[in-house]
Amino acid sequence: MEQQMNLNFNDIKDAVSIIDHACQEGAFKGWDNIRPILCVRDKLQAFVESAQAAIQKNKESSPSDEDIENIGAVS
């Protein structure tokens, strides 16, 4: 039986952090080696930022639990 693999938002954020740490520690030697890694890192980071903005926008546009409870309430 094949095990289903799950990738979540935090996994992507962790991958960006791992790439950053590896770069800081000098794990990649030479510009030709690090350039494709940084391209992938930038794509992952852009995805994280875009997703965070969408999540925040959704939270701001969604009614709160209190708003929902007060629907139809007479003041």
SEMARTOR-291922 format. One record per residue: chain; x, y, z of N, C-alpha, C in turn; residue in one letter. Coordinates in steps of 0.02 Angstrom, whole numbers, plus 32768, in hexadecimal, padded with zeros to 4 digits. Example, Ala and Ser with C-alpha at 12.3 -4.5 7.8 and 13.67 -1.06 7.14 Angstrom:
<r><chain>A</chain><n_c1>8294</n_c1><n_c2>7EE4</n_c2><n_c3>8186</n_c3><ca_c1>8267</ca_c1><ca_c2>7F1F</ca_c2><ca_c3>8186</ca_c3><c_c1>8294</c_c1><c_c2>7F5B</c_c2><c_c3>8186</c_c3><resn>a</resn></r>
<r><chain>A</chain><n_c1>8282</n_c1><n_c2>7F90</n_c2><n_c3>8162</n_c3><ca_c1>82AC</ca_c1><ca_c2>7FCB</ca_c2><ca_c3>8165</ca_c3><c_c1>8285</c_c1><c_c2>8002</c_c2><c_c3>818A</c_c3><resn>s</resn></r>
//
This chain:
<r><chain>A</chain><n_c1>802B</n_c1><n_c2>7FC5</n_c2><n_c3>8000</n_c3><ca_c1>8000</ca_c1><ca_c2>8000</ca_c2><ca_c3>8000</ca_c3><c_c1>802D</c_c1><c_c2>803E</c_c2><c_c3>8000</c_c3><resn>m</resn></r>
<r><chain>A</chain><n_c1>801C</n_c1><n_c2>806D</n_c2><n_c3>7FD6</n_c3><ca_c1>8043</ca_c1><ca_c2>80AB</ca_c2><ca_c3>7FD0</ca_c3><c_c1>802D</c_c1><c_c2>80DC</c_c2><c_c3>8005</c_c3><resn>e</resn></r>
<r><chain>A</chain><n_c1>805E</n_c1><n_c2>80F8</n_c2><n_c3>8029</n_c3><ca_c1>804E</ca_c1><ca_c2>8128</ca_c2><ca_c3>805D</ca_c3><c_c1>8045</c_c1><c_c2>816D</c_c2><c_c3>803E</c_c3><resn>q</resn></r>
<r><chain>A</chain><n_c1>800F</n_c1><n_c2>818F</n_c2><n_c3>8052</n_c3><ca_c1>8002</ca_c1><ca_c2>81D1</ca_c2><ca_c3>8038</ca_c3><c_c1>802F</c_c1><c_c2>8203</c_c2><c_c3>805B</c_c3><resn>q</resn></r>
<r><chain>A</chain><n_c1>804E</n_c1><n_c2>822F</n_c2><n_c3>8034</n_c3><ca_c1>807A</ca_c1><ca_c2>8262</ca_c2><ca_c3>8051</ca_c3><c_c1>8054</c_c1><c_c2>82A3</c_c2><c_c3>8053</c_c3><resn>m</resn></r>
<r><chain>A</chain><n_c1>805C</n_c1><n_c2>82C6</n_c2><n_c3>808A</n_c3><ca_c1>803B</ca_c1><ca_c2>8306</ca_c2><ca_c3>8093</ca_c3><c_c1>806F</c_c1><c_c2>833D</c_c2><c_c3>8097</c_c3><resn>n</resn></r>
<r><chain>A</chain><n_c1>8064</n_c1><n_c2>8373</n_c2><n_c3>8074</n_c3><ca_c1>808E</ca_c1><ca_c2>83AD</ca_c2><ca_c3>8077</ca_c3><c_c1>8062</c_c1><c_c2>83E7</c_c2><c_c3>808E</c_c3><resn>l</resn></r>
<r><chain>A</chain><n_c1>8077</n_c1><n_c2>8408</n_c2><n_c3>80C3</n_c3><ca_c1>804D</ca_c1><ca_c2>843F</ca_c2><ca_c3>80DB</ca_c3><c_c1>8074</c_c1><c_c2>8481</c_c2><c_c3>80D9</c_c3><resn>n</resn></r>
<r><chain>A</chain><n_c1>8052</n_c1><n_c2>84B5</n_c2><n_c3>80EA</n_c3><ca_c1>806E</ca_c1><ca_c2>84F9</ca_c2><ca_c3>80E8</ca_c3><c_c1>80AD</c_c1><c_c2>84FE</c_c2><c_c3>8112</c_c3><resn>f</resn></r>
<r><chain>A</chain><n_c1>80AC</n_c1><n_c2>84E1</n_c2><n_c3>814E</n_c3><ca_c1>80E7</ca_c1><ca_c2>84E5</ca_c2><ca_c3>817A</ca_c3><c_c1>8122</c_c1><c_c2>84C0</c_c2><c_c3>815D</c_c3><resn>n</resn></r>
<r><chain>A</chain><n_c1>8117</n_c1><n_c2>848A</n_c2><n_c3>8138</n_c3><ca_c1>814E</ca_c1><ca_c2>8466</ca_c2><ca_c3>8117</ca_c3><c_c1>8172</c_c1><c_c2>8494</c_c2><c_c3>80E6</c_c3><resn>d</resn></r>
<r><chain>A</chain><n_c1>814C</n_c1><n_c2>84BC</n_c2><n_c3>80C2</n_c3><ca_c1>816A</ca_c1><ca_c2>84EA</ca_c2><ca_c3>8091</ca_c3><c_c1>8191</c_c1><c_c2>8521</c_c2><c_c3>80B5</c_c3><resn>i</resn></r>
<r><chain>A</chain><n_c1>8175</n_c1><n_c2>853C</n_c2><n_c3>80EB</n_c3><ca_c1>8199</ca_c1><ca_c2>856E</ca_c2><ca_c3>8112</ca_c3><c_c1>81D9</c_c1><c_c2>8550</c_c2><c_c3>812E</c_c3><resn>k</resn></r>
<r><chain>A</chain><n_c1>81D6</n_c1><n_c2>8512</n_c2><n_c3>8146</n_c3><ca_c1>8212</ca_c1><ca_c2>84F0</ca_c2><ca_c3>8160</ca_c3><c_c1>8246</c_c1><c_c2>84E6</c_c2><c_c3>812A</c_c3><resn>d</resn></r>
<r><chain>A</chain><n_c1>8231</n_c1><n_c2>84D5</n_c2><n_c3>80ED</n_c3><ca_c1>8260</ca_c1><ca_c2>84CC</ca_c2><ca_c3>80B6</ca_c3><c_c1>8286</c_c1><c_c2>850D</c_c2><c_c3>80A7</c_c3><resn>a</resn></r>
<r><chain>A</chain><n_c1>8264</n_c1><n_c2>8545</n_c2><n_c3>80A9</n_c3><ca_c1>8285</ca_c1><ca_c2>8585</ca_c2><ca_c3>809F</ca_c3><c_c1>82B8</c_c1><c_c2>8591</c_c2><c_c3>80D6</c_c3><resn>v</resn></r>
<r><chain>A</chain><n_c1>82A6</n_c1><n_c2>8582</n_c2><n_c3>8114</n_c3><ca_c1>82D5</ca_c1><ca_c2>858B</ca_c2><ca_c3>814C</ca_c3><c_c1>8311</c_c1><c_c2>855D</c_c2><c_c3>8146</c_c3><resn>s</resn></r>
<r><chain>A</chain><n_c1>8306</n_c1><n_c2>8520</n_c2><n_c3>8130</n_c3><ca_c1>833D</ca_c1><ca_c2>84F0</ca_c2><ca_c3>8127</ca_c3><c_c1>836D</c_c1><c_c2>8509</c_c2><c_c3>80F1</c_c3><resn>i</resn></r>
<r><chain>A</chain><n_c1>8352</n_c1><n_c2>8521</n_c2><n_c3>80B9</n_c3><ca_c1>837C</ca_c1><ca_c2>853B</ca_c2><ca_c3>8084</ca_c3><c_c1>83A4</c_c1><c_c2>8577</c_c2><c_c3>809D</c_c3><resn>i</resn></r>
<r><chain>A</chain><n_c1>8383</n_c1><n_c2>85A4</n_c2><n_c3>80C2</n_c3><ca_c1>83A6</ca_c1><ca_c2>85DF</ca_c2><ca_c3>80DD</ca_c3><c_c1>83DF</c_c1><c_c2>85C9</c_c2><c_c3>810B</c_c3><resn>d</resn></r>
<r><chain>A</chain><n_c1>83D2</n_c1><n_c2>859A</n_c2><n_c3>8136</n_c3><ca_c1>8405</ca_c1><ca_c2>8583</ca_c2><ca_c3>8165</ca_c3><c_c1>843F</c_c1><c_c2>8562</c_c2><c_c3>8140</c_c3><resn>h</resn></r>
<r><chain>A</chain><n_c1>8430</n_c1><n_c2>8538</n_c2><n_c3>8110</n_c3><ca_c1>8464</ca_c1><ca_c2>8516</ca_c2><ca_c3>80E9</ca_c3><c_c1>8490</c_c1><c_c2>8549</c_c2><c_c3>80C4</c_c3><resn>a</resn></r>
<r><chain>A</chain><n_c1>8471</n_c1><n_c2>857D</n_c2><n_c3>80A9</n_c3><ca_c1>8497</ca_c1><ca_c2>85B1</ca_c2><ca_c3>8087</ca_c3><c_c1>84C4</c_c1><c_c2>85D6</c_c2><c_c3>80B8</c_c3><resn>c</resn></r>
<r><chain>A</chain><n_c1>84AA</n_c1><n_c2>85E7</n_c2><n_c3>80F2</n_c3><ca_c1>84D2</ca_c1><ca_c2>860A</ca_c2><ca_c3>8125</ca_c3><c_c1>850C</c_c1><c_c2>85E1</c_c2><c_c3>813D</c_c3><resn>q</resn></r>
<r><chain>A</chain><n_c1>8504</n_c1><n_c2>859F</n_c2><n_c3>813F</n_c3><ca_c1>8539</ca_c1><ca_c2>8573</ca_c2><ca_c3>8156</ca_c3><c_c1>856A</c_c1><c_c2>8560</c_c2><c_c3>811F</c_c3><resn>e</resn></r>
<r><chain>A</chain><n_c1>855F</n_c1><n_c2>857A</n_c2><n_c3>80E2</n_c3><ca_c1>858D</ca_c1><ca_c2>856D</ca_c2><ca_c3>80AC</ca_c3><c_c1>8587</c_c1><c_c2>8527</c_c2><c_c3>808E</c_c3><resn>g</resn></r>
<r><chain>A</chain><n_c1>854B</n_c1><n_c2>850B</n_c2><n_c3>8090</n_c3><ca_c1>8540</ca_c1><ca_c2>84C8</ca_c2><ca_c3>8077</ca_c3><c_c1>8546</c_c1><c_c2>84C4</c_c2><c_c3>802B</c_c3><resn>a</resn></r>
<r><chain>A</chain><n_c1>853D</n_c1><n_c2>84FC</n_c2><n_c3>800A</n_c3><ca_c1>853F</ca_c1><ca_c2>84FD</ca_c2><ca_c3>7FC1</ca_c3><c_c1>857C</c_c1><c_c2>8525</c_c2><c_c3>7FAB</c_c3><resn>f</resn></r>
<r><chain>A</chain><n_c1>85A4</n_c1><n_c2>8509</n_c2><n_c3>7F80</n_c3><ca_c1>85E2</ca_c1><ca_c2>852A</ca_c2><ca_c3>7F6A</ca_c3><c_c1>85DA</c_c1><c_c2>8543</c_c2><c_c3>7F23</c_c3><resn>k</resn></r>
<r><chain>A</chain><n_c1>85E8</n_c1><n_c2>8582</n_c2><n_c3>7F19</n_c3><ca_c1>85E8</ca_c1><ca_c2>859F</ca_c2><ca_c3>7ED6</ca_c3><c_c1>85A4</c_c1><c_c2>85B7</c_c2><c_c3>7EC0</c_c3><resn>g</resn></r>
<r><chain>A</chain><n_c1>85A4</n_c1><n_c2>85EE</n_c2><n_c3>7E9A</n_c3><ca_c1>8566</ca_c1><ca_c2>860D</ca_c2><ca_c3>7E83</ca_c3><c_c1>853E</c_c1><c_c2>85DF</c_c2><c_c3>7E57</c_c3><resn>w</resn></r>
<r><chain>A</chain><n_c1>8560</n_c1><n_c2>85B8</n_c2><n_c3>7E2D</n_c3><ca_c1>853C</ca_c1><ca_c2>858B</ca_c2><ca_c3>7DFF</ca_c3><c_c1>8515</c_c1><c_c2>8555</c_c2><c_c3>7E25</c_c3><resn>d</resn></r>
<r><chain>A</chain><n_c1>852C</n_c1><n_c2>8543</n_c2><n_c3>7E60</n_c3><ca_c1>8509</ca_c1><ca_c2>8511</ca_c2><ca_c3>7E88</ca_c3><c_c1>84D0</c_c1><c_c2>852F</c_c2><c_c3>7EB1</c_c3><resn>n</resn></r>
<r><chain>A</chain><n_c1>84DA</n_c1><n_c2>856C</n_c2><n_c3>7EC9</n_c3><ca_c1>84A8</ca_c1><ca_c2>8589</ca_c2><ca_c3>7EF6</ca_c3><c_c1>8470</c_c1><c_c2>85AC</c_c2><c_c3>7ED0</c_c3><resn>i</resn></r>
<r><chain>A</chain><n_c1>847C</n_c1><n_c2>85C3</n_c2><n_c3>7E93</n_c3><ca_c1>844A</ca_c1><ca_c2>85E9</ca_c2><ca_c3>7E6D</ca_c3><c_c1>8408</c_c1><c_c2>85C2</c_c2><c_c3>7E66</c_c3><resn>r</resn></r>
<r><chain>A</chain><n_c1>8408</n_c1><n_c2>8582</n_c2><n_c3>7E4F</n_c3><ca_c1>83C8</ca_c1><ca_c2>855F</ca_c2><ca_c3>7E48</ca_c3><c_c1>83A6</c_c1><c_c2>8553</c_c2><c_c3>7E8C</c_c3><resn>p</resn></r>
<r><chain>A</chain><n_c1>83CE</n_c1><n_c2>854A</n_c2><n_c3>7EBF</n_c3><ca_c1>83B1</ca_c1><ca_c2>8540</ca_c2><ca_c3>7F02</ca_c3><c_c1>838E</c_c1><c_c2>857F</c_c2><c_c3>7F1A</c_c3><resn>i</resn></r>
<r><chain>A</chain><n_c1>83AD</n_c1><n_c2>85B8</n_c2><n_c3>7F0D</n_c3><ca_c1>838F</ca_c1><ca_c2>85F8</ca_c2><ca_c3>7F21</ca_c3><c_c1>8351</c_c1><c_c2>8607</c_c2><c_c3>7EF8</c_c3><resn>l</resn></r>
<r><chain>A</chain><n_c1>8350</n_c1><n_c2>85F2</n_c2><n_c3>7EBA</n_c3><ca_c1>8313</ca_c1><ca_c2>85FB</ca_c2><ca_c3>7E91</ca_c3><c_c1>82D8</c_c1><c_c2>85D4</c_c2><c_c3>7EAF</c_c3><resn>c</resn></r>
<r><chain>A</chain><n_c1>82E5</n_c1><n_c2>8597</n_c2><n_c3>7EC2</n_c3><ca_c1>82B0</ca_c1><ca_c2>856F</ca_c2><ca_c3>7EE2</ca_c3><c_c1>829C</c_c1><c_c2>858E</c_c2><c_c3>7F24</c_c3><resn>v</resn></r>
<r><chain>A</chain><n_c1>82CE</n_c1><n_c2>85A4</n_c2><n_c3>7F4B</n_c3><ca_c1>82C0</ca_c1><ca_c2>85C3</ca_c2><ca_c3>7F8C</ca_c3><c_c1>8293</c_c1><c_c2>8601</c_c2><c_c3>7F83</c_c3><resn>r</resn></r>
<r><chain>A</chain><n_c1>82A3</n_c1><n_c2>862A</n_c2><n_c3>7F50</n_c3><ca_c1>827B</ca_c1><ca_c2>8666</ca_c2><ca_c3>7F44</ca_c3><c_c1>8234</c_c1><c_c2>8655</c_c2><c_c3>7F30</c_c3><resn>d</resn></r>
<r><chain>A</chain><n_c1>822B</n_c1><n_c2>8621</n_c2><n_c3>7F09</n_c3><ca_c1>81E7</ca_c1><ca_c2>860B</ca_c2><ca_c3>7EF5</ca_c3><c_c1>81C0</c_c1><c_c2>85F3</c_c2><c_c3>7F32</c_c3><resn>k</resn></r>
<r><chain>A</chain><n_c1>81E1</n_c1><n_c2>85CC</n_c2><n_c3>7F5D</n_c3><ca_c1>81C0</ca_c1><ca_c2>85B4</ca_c2><ca_c3>7F9A</ca_c3><c_c1>81AD</c_c1><c_c2>85EF</c_c2><c_c3>7FC7</c_c3><resn>l</resn></r>
<r><chain>A</chain><n_c1>81DB</n_c1><n_c2>861F</n_c2><n_c3>7FCF</n_c3><ca_c1>81CD</ca_c1><ca_c2>8659</ca_c2><ca_c3>7FF9</ca_c3><c_c1>8195</c_c1><c_c2>8682</c_c2><c_c3>7FDD</c_c3><resn>q</resn></r>
<r><chain>A</chain><n_c1>8193</n_c1><n_c2>868C</n_c2><n_c3>7F9C</n_c3><ca_c1>815C</ca_c1><ca_c2>86B2</ca_c2><ca_c3>7F7C</ca_c3><c_c1>8119</c_c1><c_c2>868F</c_c2><c_c3>7F88</c_c3><resn>a</resn></r>
<r><chain>A</chain><n_c1>8119</n_c1><n_c2>864C</n_c2><n_c3>7F84</n_c3><ca_c1>80DC</ca_c1><ca_c2>8626</ca_c2><ca_c3>7F91</ca_c3><c_c1>80C5</c_c1><c_c2>8631</c_c2><c_c3>7FD9</c_c3><resn>f</resn></r>
<r><chain>A</chain><n_c1>80F4</n_c1><n_c2>862D</n_c2><n_c3>8009</n_c3><ca_c1>80E4</ca_c1><ca_c2>8636</ca_c2><ca_c3>8050</ca_c3><c_c1>80C6</c_c1><c_c2>867C</c_c2><c_c3>805B</c_c3><resn>v</resn></r>
<r><chain>A</chain><n_c1>80E6</n_c1><n_c2>86AF</n_c2><n_c3>803F</n_c3><ca_c1>80CE</ca_c1><ca_c2>86F3</ca_c2><ca_c3>8049</ca_c3><c_c1>8089</c_c1><c_c2>86FD</c_c2><c_c3>8029</c_c3><resn>e</resn></r>
<r><chain>A</chain><n_c1>807F</n_c1><n_c2>86E1</n_c2><n_c3>7FEF</n_c3><ca_c1>803F</ca_c1><ca_c2>86E6</ca_c2><ca_c3>7FCD</ca_c3><c_c1>8008</c_c1><c_c2>86C3</c_c2><c_c3>7FF5</c_c3><resn>s</resn></r>
<r><chain>A</chain><n_c1>8018</n_c1><n_c2>8688</n_c2><n_c3>800D</n_c3><ca_c1>7FE7</ca_c1><ca_c2>8662</ca_c2><ca_c3>8034</ca_c3><c_c1>7FD7</c_c1><c_c2>8685</c_c2><c_c3>8075</c_c3><resn>a</resn></r>
<r><chain>A</chain><n_c1>8009</n_c1><n_c2>86A1</n_c2><n_c3>8096</n_c3><ca_c1>7FFD</ca_c1><ca_c2>86C6</ca_c2><ca_c3>80D4</ca_c3><c_c1>7FD1</c_c1><c_c2>8703</c_c2><c_c3>80C8</c_c3><resn>q</resn></r>
<r><chain>A</chain><n_c1>7FDD</n_c1><n_c2>8726</n_c2><n_c3>8091</n_c3><ca_c1>7FB3</ca_c1><ca_c2>8760</ca_c2><ca_c3>8081</ca_c3><c_c1>7F6B</c_c1><c_c2>874B</c_c2><c_c3>8073</c_c3><resn>a</resn></r>
<r><chain>A</chain><n_c1>7F63</n_c1><n_c2>8714</n_c2><n_c3>804F</n_c3><ca_c1>7F1F</ca_c1><ca_c2>86FB</ca_c2><ca_c3>8041</ca_c3><c_c1>7EFB</c_c1><c_c2>86E5</c_c2><c_c3>8081</c_c3><resn>a</resn></r>
<r><chain>A</chain><n_c1>7F20</n_c1><n_c2>86C4</n_c2><n_c3>80AD</n_c3><ca_c1>7F03</ca_c1><ca_c2>86AF</ca_c2><ca_c3>80ED</ca_c3><c_c1>7EED</c_c1><c_c2>86EC</c_c2><c_c3>8115</c_c3><resn>i</resn></r>
<r><chain>A</chain><n_c1>7F19</n_c1><n_c2>871F</n_c2><n_c3>8118</n_c3><ca_c1>7F09</ca_c1><ca_c2>875B</ca_c2><ca_c3>813E</ca_c3><c_c1>7ECD</c_c1><c_c2>877F</c_c2><c_c3>8120</c_c3><resn>q</resn></r>
<r><chain>A</chain><n_c1>7ECB</n_c1><n_c2>8783</n_c2><n_c3>80DD</n_c3><ca_c1>7E92</ca_c1><ca_c2>87A4</ca_c2><ca_c3>80BC</ca_c3><c_c1>7E52</c_c1><c_c2>877F</c_c2><c_c3>80CA</c_c3><resn>k</resn></r>
<r><chain>A</chain><n_c1>7E55</n_c1><n_c2>873D</n_c2><n_c3>80CA</n_c3><ca_c1>7E1A</ca_c1><ca_c2>8714</ca_c2><ca_c3>80D8</ca_c3><c_c1>7E02</c_c1><c_c2>871F</c_c2><c_c3>811F</c_c3><resn>n</resn></r>
<r><chain>A</chain><n_c1>7E31</n_c1><n_c2>8724</n_c2><n_c3>814E</n_c3><ca_c1>7E1E</ca_c1><ca_c2>872F</ca_c2><ca_c3>8194</ca_c3><c_c1>7DFD</c_c1><c_c2>8773</c_c2><c_c3>819C</c_c3><resn>k</resn></r>
<r><chain>A</chain><n_c1>7E17</n_c1><n_c2>87A5</n_c2><n_c3>8179</n_c3><ca_c1>7DFB</ca_c1><ca_c2>87E9</ca_c2><ca_c3>817F</ca_c3><c_c1>7DB6</c_c1><c_c2>87EE</c_c2><c_c3>815F</c_c3><resn>e</resn></r>
<r><chain>A</chain><n_c1>7DAA</n_c1><n_c2>87C8</n_c2><n_c3>812B</n_c3><ca_c1>7D69</ca_c1><ca_c2>87CD</ca_c2><ca_c3>8109</ca_c3><c_c1>7D35</c_c1><c_c2>879D</c_c2><c_c3>8125</c_c3><resn>s</resn></r>
<r><chain>A</chain><n_c1>7D4A</n_c1><n_c2>876D</n_c2><n_c3>814D</n_c3><ca_c1>7D1B</ca_c1><ca_c2>873D</ca_c2><ca_c3>816B</ca_c3><c_c1>7CFE</c_c1><c_c2>875A</c_c2><c_c3>81AA</c_c3><resn>s</resn></r>
<r><chain>A</chain><n_c1>7CBE</n_c1><n_c2>8751</n_c2><n_c3>81B5</n_c3><ca_c1>7CA0</ca_c1><ca_c2>876A</ca_c2><ca_c3>81F3</ca_c3><c_c1>7CBA</c_c1><c_c2>8743</c_c2><c_c3>822F</c_c3><resn>p</resn></r>
<r><chain>A</chain><n_c1>7CC0</n_c1><n_c2>8765</n_c2><n_c3>8267</n_c3><ca_c1>7CD6</ca_c1><ca_c2>8744</ca_c2><ca_c3>82A4</ca_c3><c_c1>7C9D</c_c1><c_c2>871A</c_c2><c_c3>82C1</c_c3><resn>s</resn></r>
<r><chain>A</chain><n_c1>7CAD</n_c1><n_c2>86F0</n_c2><n_c3>82F0</n_c3><ca_c1>7C79</ca_c1><ca_c2>86C8</ca_c2><ca_c3>8312</ca_c3><c_c1>7C46</c_c1><c_c2>86F5</c_c2><c_c3>8333</c_c3><resn>d</resn></r>
<r><chain>A</chain><n_c1>7C5E</n_c1><n_c2>872D</n_c2><n_c3>834F</n_c3><ca_c1>7C30</ca_c1><ca_c2>875C</ca_c2><ca_c3>8370</ca_c3><c_c1>7C01</c_c1><c_c2>877B</c_c2><c_c3>833D</c_c3><resn>e</resn></r>
<r><chain>A</chain><n_c1>7C1C</n_c1><n_c2>878D</n_c2><n_c3>8301</n_c3><ca_c1>7BF1</ca_c1><ca_c2>87A9</ca_c2><ca_c3>82CD</ca_c3><c_c1>7BBA</c_c1><c_c2>8777</c_c2><c_c3>82B9</c_c3><resn>d</resn></r>
<r><chain>A</chain><n_c1>7BCE</n_c1><n_c2>8738</n_c2><n_c3>82B2</n_c3><ca_c1>7B9E</ca_c1><ca_c2>8705</ca_c2><ca_c3>829F</ca_c3><c_c1>7B68</c_c1><c_c2>86FD</c_c2><c_c3>82D4</c_c3><resn>i</resn></r>
<r><chain>A</chain><n_c1>7B7C</n_c1><n_c2>86FF</n_c2><n_c3>8314</n_c3><ca_c1>7B4B</ca_c1><ca_c2>86F8</ca_c2><ca_c3>834A</ca_c3><c_c1>7B1B</c_c1><c_c2>8732</c_c2><c_c3>834C</c_c3><resn>e</resn></r>
<r><chain>A</chain><n_c1>7B31</n_c1><n_c2>876D</n_c2><n_c3>8336</n_c3><ca_c1>7B08</ca_c1><ca_c2>87A9</ca_c2><ca_c3>833A</ca_c3><c_c1>7ADC</c_c1><c_c2>87B4</c_c2><c_c3>82FC</c_c3><resn>n</resn></r>
<r><chain>A</chain><n_c1>7AE1</n_c1><n_c2>8789</n_c2><n_c3>82CB</n_c3><ca_c1>7AB8</ca_c1><ca_c2>8791</ca_c2><ca_c3>828E</ca_c3><c_c1>7A6F</c_c1><c_c2>878A</c_c2><c_c3>82A3</c_c3><resn>i</resn></r>
<r><chain>A</chain><n_c1>7A4A</n_c1><n_c2>87BB</n_c2><n_c3>8291</n_c3><ca_c1>7A02</ca_c1><ca_c2>87BB</ca_c2><ca_c3>82A0</ca_c3><c_c1>79F1</c_c1><c_c2>87D2</c_c2><c_c3>82E6</c_c3><resn>g</resn></r>
<r><chain>A</chain><n_c1>7A23</n_c1><n_c2>87E2</n_c2><n_c3>830E</n_c3><ca_c1>7A15</ca_c1><ca_c2>87F9</ca_c2><ca_c3>8352</ca_c3><c_c1>79FB</c_c1><c_c2>8841</c_c2><c_c3>834F</c_c3><resn>a</resn></r>
<r><chain>A</chain><n_c1>79CB</n_c1><n_c2>884F</n_c2><n_c3>8379</n_c3><ca_c1>79AD</ca_c1><ca_c2>8892</ca_c2><ca_c3>837C</ca_c3><c_c1>79CE</c_c1><c_c2>88B7</c_c2><c_c3>83B5</c_c3><resn>v</resn></r>
<r><chain>A</chain><n_c1>79E6</n_c1><n_c2>88F4</n_c2><n_c3>83A6</n_c3><ca_c1>7A06</ca_c1><ca_c2>891C</ca_c2><ca_c3>83DA</ca_c3><c_c1>79D5</c_c1><c_c2>8946</c_c2><c_c3>8400</c_c3><resn>s</resn></r>
//
